[in-house]
Amino acid sequence: MNARRAERVAEALREELAEIIGYEMADPRLEAVCVVGVEVSRDLRRAQVRVTAAGDAERQREAMRALEGARHWIRRQMAGRIRLWRIPEFHFRAVSGQEQEPGLDELGRNGQAGTE
């Protein structure tokens, strides 16, 4: 798969994950979780999802446990939204503010630009 297609797939996954996690999951542990970025493997079997979670270390651990516990449900939700031959297996990784992608500081919750 070429690099441009991998970028497009990763961006589409990021947008849908932000929607699912930010607005459709009722778990209160995920209230302050933002999807920062997604990296997909060349064969689209795995996706590394970088997220930030506000709060103290215990709240961040709880948020990561919630995401890991819901990753199969999230994958099923994604299958109905994105037309891919194979929906990747999601692996969530917490990142600090310093590890975020450049340019994301002006974006709002879940990586979506704010509307004014």
C-alpha positions as CSV (number, residue, x, y, z in Angstrom):
1,M,0.0,0.0,0.0
2,N,1.4,3.4,-0.8
3,A,2.1,6.0,1.8
4,R,-0.6,8.4,0.7
5,R,-3.3,5.8,1.0
6,A,-2.1,4.9,4.5
7,E,-2.3,8.5,5.5
8,R,-5.9,8.8,4.2
9,V,-6.9,5.6,6.0
10,A,-5.3,6.8,9.2
11,E,-7.0,10.2,9.0
12,A,-10.4,8.6,8.3
13,L,-9.9,6.2,11.3
14,R,-8.9,9.1,13.5
15,E,-12.0,11.1,12.6
16,E,-14.4,8.2,13.2
17,L,-12.6,7.1,16.5
18,A,-12.9,10.7,17.8
19,E,-16.6,10.6,17.0
20,I,-17.2,7.2,18.6
21,I,-15.1,7.8,21.7
22,G,-16.0,11.4,22.2
23,Y,-19.8,11.3,21.6
24,E,-21.1,7.8,21.4
25,M,-19.6,5.9,24.3
26,A,-21.4,6.4,27.6
27,D,-18.5,5.4,29.8
28,P,-17.7,8.3,32.2
29,R,-14.0,7.3,32.3
30,L,-13.7,8.5,28.7
31,E,-15.1,12.0,29.1
32,A,-11.7,13.7,28.9
33,V,-10.1,11.5,26.2
34,C,-8.9,13.1,22.9
35,V,-7.8,11.1,19.9
36,V,-4.5,12.7,18.8
37,G,-3.5,10.5,15.9
38,V,-3.6,7.0,14.3
39,E,-0.8,5.1,12.6
40,V,-1.7,2.0,10.5
41,S,0.5,-0.9,9.6
42,R,1.3,-1.4,5.9
43,D,-1.1,-4.4,5.7
44,L,-3.9,-2.5,7.7
45,R,-4.1,-5.3,10.3
46,R,-3.0,-3.0,13.2
47,A,-3.6,0.6,14.1
48,Q,-1.8,2.4,16.9
49,V,-4.2,5.0,18.3
50,R,-2.5,7.8,20.3
51,V,-4.8,9.4,22.9
52,T,-4.6,12.0,25.6
53,A,-6.6,11.8,28.8
54,A,-7.0,14.7,31.2
55,G,-6.8,14.2,35.0
56,D,-4.4,12.6,37.4
57,A,-2.5,9.4,36.7
58,E,-5.2,7.2,38.1
59,R,-7.9,8.7,35.8
60,Q,-5.6,8.3,32.9
61,R,-5.1,4.6,33.7
62,E,-8.8,4.1,34.1
63,A,-9.4,5.7,30.7
64,M,-6.9,3.4,29.1
65,R,-8.4,0.4,30.7
66,A,-11.8,1.5,29.4
67,L,-10.5,1.9,25.9
68,E,-8.7,-1.5,25.9
69,G,-11.9,-3.1,27.2
70,A,-14.0,-1.6,24.5
71,R,-11.6,-2.0,21.5
72,H,-13.5,-4.9,20.0
73,W,-16.8,-3.0,20.3
74,I,-15.1,0.0,18.7
75,R,-13.8,-2.1,15.9
76,R,-17.3,-3.5,15.2
77,Q,-18.7,0.1,15.1
78,M,-15.9,1.1,12.7
79,A,-16.8,-1.8,10.4
80,G,-20.2,-0.2,9.8
81,R,-18.8,3.2,9.1
82,I,-15.7,2.8,6.9
83,R,-15.5,0.7,3.8
84,L,-12.2,-1.2,4.1
85,W,-11.4,-4.8,3.2
86,R,-10.1,-5.3,6.7
87,I,-10.7,-3.1,9.8
88,P,-7.5,-2.9,11.8
89,E,-7.1,-4.2,15.3
90,F,-6.8,-1.1,17.5
91,H,-4.1,-0.6,20.1
92,F,-4.4,2.4,22.3
93,R,-1.4,4.3,23.6
94,A,-1.5,7.3,26.0
95,V,0.7,10.2,25.0
96,S,1.6,13.4,26.9
97,G,1.2,16.9,25.6
98,Q,4.8,16.9,24.3
99,E,4.2,13.9,22.1
100,Q,1.2,15.4,20.2
101,E,1.5,16.1,16.5
102,P,2.5,19.6,15.5
103,G,-0.4,21.9,14.9
104,L,-2.9,20.1,17.2
105,D,-2.7,22.7,19.9
106,E,-5.3,24.9,18.1
107,L,-7.7,22.1,17.6
108,G,-10.5,21.4,20.0
109,R,-11.7,18.2,21.7
110,N,-11.0,15.0,19.8
111,G,-8.9,16.8,17.2
112,Q,-11.8,18.7,15.6
113,A,-11.6,22.3,14.9
114,G,-13.9,24.5,17.0
115,T,-16.7,26.3,15.4
116,E,-17.4,29.9,16.4
